[in-house]
């Protein structure tokens, strides 16, 4: 059974930094894509960033230059380094992993970790 466990959230002041981690277990393969989504109160879940198994990345415009995603394939873990945090970054952050087999894709989700940016 595949499990994704997110950690590292918390309360931070504006301008501060946090690093989120998403550890995976119960797998014997590398995920094709891993990433982070977030959902703020009253809003829909949105994509923050993704990284492919070849290292290609994509970021939402709102976090470019401030957030960095990287993955450790040996540990099947993905990280999100968040710098220069803003109050609008406050949300529950979810890690996501995708396995692609031909035309079929399977999504796995972590349980979410709360990030609160406030003074």
C-alpha positions as CSV (number, residue, x, y, z in Angstrom):
1,X,0.0,0.0,0.0
2,X,1.5,3.3,-1.1
3,X,1.6,6.0,1.6
4,X,2.7,9.6,1.4
5,X,3.5,11.3,4.7
6,X,3.9,15.1,4.7
7,X,5.6,17.0,7.4
8,X,7.4,20.3,8.2
9,X,4.5,22.7,8.3
10,X,4.0,25.2,11.0
11,X,3.6,28.9,12.0
12,X,6.2,31.3,10.5
13,X,6.4,35.1,10.3
14,X,6.2,36.8,6.9
15,X,9.6,36.7,5.2
16,X,10.5,33.4,7.0
17,X,11.2,30.0,5.6
18,X,10.0,26.5,6.0
19,X,10.9,23.2,4.4
20,X,8.2,20.6,3.8
21,X,9.0,16.9,3.3
22,X,6.9,14.2,1.8
23,X,8.2,10.7,2.5
24,X,6.7,7.7,0.6
25,X,6.5,4.1,1.6
26,X,5.0,0.9,0.2
27,X,6.5,1.4,-3.3
28,X,9.0,-0.4,-5.5
29,X,9.1,2.1,-8.3
30,X,9.9,5.8,-8.9
31,X,7.0,8.1,-9.3
32,X,6.9,9.8,-12.7
33,X,5.9,13.1,-11.2
34,X,5.9,14.4,-7.6
35,X,4.6,17.7,-6.4
36,X,2.9,20.0,-4.0
37,X,-0.6,21.5,-4.0
38,X,-2.2,23.8,-1.5
39,X,-5.6,24.7,-0.4
40,X,-6.4,27.9,1.4
41,X,-9.7,28.3,3.4
42,X,-12.6,28.9,1.0
43,X,-10.5,28.3,-2.0
44,X,-9.9,25.4,-4.4
45,X,-6.8,23.3,-4.2
46,X,-4.1,24.7,-6.5
47,X,-0.9,23.4,-8.0
48,X,2.2,24.9,-6.3
49,X,5.0,23.0,-8.0
50,X,5.9,19.7,-9.6
51,X,9.1,17.8,-10.4
52,X,9.5,14.9,-12.9
53,X,11.7,11.9,-12.4
54,X,14.2,13.5,-14.8
55,X,14.3,16.7,-12.7
56,X,12.2,19.0,-14.7
57,X,10.2,21.5,-12.6
58,X,7.3,23.7,-13.0
59,X,6.1,26.4,-10.5
60,X,3.0,28.5,-10.0
61,X,3.7,32.1,-10.9
62,X,2.9,33.1,-7.3
63,X,5.8,31.1,-5.9
64,X,8.4,31.4,-8.6
65,X,11.7,32.6,-7.2
66,X,10.7,31.8,-3.6
67,X,9.9,28.1,-3.5
68,X,12.1,25.3,-4.7
69,X,11.1,21.7,-5.1
70,X,13.6,18.8,-5.2
71,X,13.4,15.1,-4.9
72,X,15.6,12.4,-3.6
73,X,14.8,9.3,-5.8
74,X,16.8,7.0,-3.6
75,X,14.6,7.9,-0.6
76,X,11.5,8.4,-2.7
77,X,11.1,11.7,-0.9
78,X,10.2,15.1,-2.2
79,X,10.9,18.4,-0.5
80,X,9.6,21.9,-0.8
81,X,11.9,24.7,0.4
82,X,9.8,27.8,0.9
83,X,11.5,31.2,1.4
84,X,10.2,34.7,1.7
85,X,6.9,33.4,2.9
86,X,3.9,35.7,2.6
87,X,0.5,35.6,4.4
88,X,-1.1,34.5,1.2
89,X,1.0,31.4,1.3
90,X,-1.1,30.3,4.3
91,X,-2.8,27.0,3.3
92,X,-2.8,23.3,3.8
93,X,-0.1,21.8,1.7
94,X,-0.6,18.4,0.1
95,X,2.1,16.3,-1.5
96,X,1.2,14.4,-4.6
97,X,2.8,11.6,-6.6
98,X,1.8,10.3,-10.0
99,X,2.5,7.0,-11.7
100,X,2.0,6.9,-15.4
101,X,1.6,3.7,-17.3
102,X,0.9,4.3,-20.9
103,X,-2.4,6.2,-21.0
104,X,-3.2,5.5,-17.4
105,X,-2.1,7.6,-14.5
106,X,-2.6,6.9,-10.8
107,X,-2.5,9.8,-8.2
108,X,-1.4,9.4,-4.6
109,X,-2.0,12.1,-2.0
110,X,-0.5,12.8,1.4
111,X,-2.5,13.9,4.3
112,X,-1.7,17.6,4.2
113,X,0.4,19.8,6.5
114,X,-0.7,23.2,7.6
115,X,1.4,26.3,6.8
116,X,0.5,29.5,8.5
117,X,2.3,32.7,7.7
118,X,1.4,35.4,10.2
119,X,3.0,38.0,12.5
